């Protein structure tokens, strides 16, 4: 589980050996993290590759301008955006 104290949400990644689920990601299923500090962003990009993700081109060119898209071994995608999030 990933979350922050005091927030009303968390991410939960589960695995069940008795009821396996075949992953069914698409190129537009994205988990986006905004990292405005350039050095921290680069370190995070390096670390995600070290943990088995592969840098892939994004289906949407918007994410290529200030970010990088990575795919995990199941085909799910994470974008590390070198910018601050603006609603």
PyMOL commands that set and color helices and strands:
alter all, ss='L'
color gray80, all
select helices_A, chain A and resi 38-50+62-66
alter helices_A, ss='H'
color red, helices_A
select strands_A, chain A and resi 2-3+10-11+30-34+54-56+67-71+77-81
alter strands_A, ss='S'
color yellow, strands_A
deselect
rebuild
show_as cartoon
